[in-house]
Amino acid sequence: MTAPSADALATLDRQASALLDRLEALRRQPVTPQTLPEWLSAWRRIKCDVQTLWGTQIWATNVDTRDAEA
């Protein structure tokens, strides 16, 4: 297996940091019965993006990039 490049790791780190920023911003939003649907929608998008990032991280650390090019 080939270790991920420093650039790839830096990109993943930036993406994770951006997700944490979005989550923190969402946590600070007041939630009322009127804003709950929008809040839940934003939460679902963040959750999906986190799952996608985890999958990307797992792939990047466990898959030989030469195999991916073949």
Backbone hydrogen bonds, N-H to C=O, Kabsch-Sander energy under -0.5 kcal/mol:
donor,donor_aa,acceptor,acceptor_aa,energy
9,L,5,S,-2.3
10,A,6,A,-2.3
11,T,7,D,-2.3
12,L,8,A,-2.4
13,D,9,L,-2.3
14,R,10,A,-2.3
15,Q,11,T,-2.4
16,A,12,L,-2.5
17,S,13,D,-2.4
18,A,14,R,-2.3
19,L,15,Q,-2.1
20,L,16,A,-2.2
21,D,17,S,-2.1
22,R,18,A,-2.3
23,L,19,L,-2.5
24,E,20,L,-2.5
25,A,21,D,-2.3
26,L,22,R,-2.2
27,R,23,L,-2.5
28,R,24,E,-1.4
29,Q,25,A,-0.6
29,Q,26,L,-1.1
32,T,30,P,-0.5
36,L,32,T,-1.6
39,W,35,T,-2.6
40,L,36,L,-3.0
41,S,37,P,-2.0
42,A,38,E,-2.3
43,W,39,W,-2.4
44,R,40,L,-2.5
45,R,41,S,-2.0
46,I,42,A,-2.3
47,K,43,W,-2.8
48,C,44,R,-2.5
49,D,45,R,-2.4
50,V,46,I,-2.5
51,Q,47,K,-2.3
52,T,48,C,-2.3
53,L,49,D,-2.4
54,W,50,V,-2.7
55,G,51,Q,-2.3
56,T,52,T,-2.3
57,Q,53,L,-2.8
58,I,54,W,-2.8
59,W,55,G,-2.6
60,A,56,T,-2.9
61,T,57,Q,-1.9
62,N,58,I,-1.4
63,V,59,W,-1.8
67,D,64,D,-0.9
68,A,64,D,-1.4
69,E,65,T,-1.3
70,A,66,R,-0.8
